[in-house]
Amino acid sequence: MAILQFLLVISLGGFIGLAVAKNLQENKHKRQLDEAFYQLLESQNSQVSLIQLAASARVEAQVAQQYLDRQVKIFSAVLEVDEEGDTFYRFPRLRLPPSSRQEW
């Protein structure tokens, strides 16, 4: 019986450890995506593509796509295609006061 309890405690501890590690990774990705997103808005004239965001944040495309989908809904961005056939989202113009530019 003691062996079963020990295995249960070890399994539960492992599960909690994995959940904490996953949460930490998600928080890291969110910070990376937030920083990259707002820098791209500023530097790319409010146009952001999926590949730009994924590369700038250094995250997997699927993670960047989920983040970008949320931002598109929140800010009512519009999907556009340029002359070369590249797709990007046009967000409302980002106009930051000069003092807050360095925070991004």
C-alpha positions in Angstrom: 0.0 0.0 0.0 2.8 2.4 0.8 4.3 1.8 -2.7 1.0 2.8 -4.3 0.8 6.0 -2.2 4.4 6.8 -3.1 3.8 6.3 -6.8 0.7 8.4 -6.5 2.6 11.3 -4.8 5.4 11.1 -7.4 2.9 11.1 -10.3 1.0 14.0 -8.9 4.2 15.9 -8.3 5.3 15.2 -11.9 2.0 16.4 -13.2 2.1 19.6 -11.2 5.7 20.2 -12.3 4.7 19.8 -16.0 1.8 22.2 -15.5 4.1 24.8 -13.9 6.7 24.4 -16.7 4.0 24.8 -19.4 2.6 27.9 -17.7 6.1 29.4 -17.5 6.7 28.7 -21.2 3.4 30.2 -22.2 4.2 33.4 -20.1 7.6 33.6 -21.8 6.0 33.3 -25.2 3.4 36.0 -24.4 6.1 38.4 -23.3 8.1 37.7 -26.5 5.0 38.1 -28.6 3.8 41.3 -26.9 7.2 42.9 -27.4 7.6 41.8 -31.0 4.0 42.8 -31.9 4.2 46.4 -30.6 7.7 46.9 -32.1 6.4 45.7 -35.5 3.4 47.9 -35.3 5.7 50.9 -34.8 8.4 49.9 -37.3 6.1 48.5 -40.1 3.5 51.2 -40.3 0.9 49.2 -38.4 1.2 46.2 -40.8 2.1 42.9 -39.3 2.5 39.5 -41.1 2.5 36.1 -39.4 6.1 35.4 -40.5 7.3 38.7 -39.2 5.7 38.2 -35.8 6.9 34.6 -35.5 10.5 35.5 -36.5 10.6 38.6 -34.3 9.3 36.8 -31.2 11.2 33.6 -32.0 8.2 31.4 -31.5 6.6 28.7 -33.5 4.2 29.8 -36.3 1.2 28.2 -34.6 1.8 30.1 -31.3 2.2 33.3 -33.3 -0.9 32.6 -35.3 -3.0 32.1 -32.1 -1.6 35.4 -30.7 -2.2 37.3 -33.9 -5.8 36.0 -34.2 -6.5 37.4 -30.7 -4.9 40.8 -31.6 -6.9 41.0 -34.9 -10.2 40.5 -33.0 -9.3 42.9 -30.2 -8.0 45.7 -32.6 -10.3 45.0 -35.5 -7.4 44.6 -37.9 -8.0 44.0 -41.6 -6.3 41.3 -43.7 -4.7 42.7 -46.8 -2.5 41.4 -49.7 0.3 43.5 -51.2 1.4 43.6 -54.9 3.7 40.7 -54.3 0.9 38.5 -52.9 2.1 38.6 -49.3 -0.6 38.8 -46.7 -0.5 40.9 -43.6 -2.8 42.5 -41.1 -3.3 46.2 -41.0 -3.9 47.5 -37.5 -5.0 50.9 -36.4 -2.1 53.4 -36.4 0.1 53.3 -33.4 0.9 56.7 -32.2 3.0 56.7 -29.0 4.1 59.8 -27.2 7.9 60.2 -27.5 8.5 59.4 -23.8 6.9 55.9 -24.0 8.7 54.6 -27.1 11.6 53.2 -25.2 9.4 51.0 -23.0 8.7 48.6 -26.0 
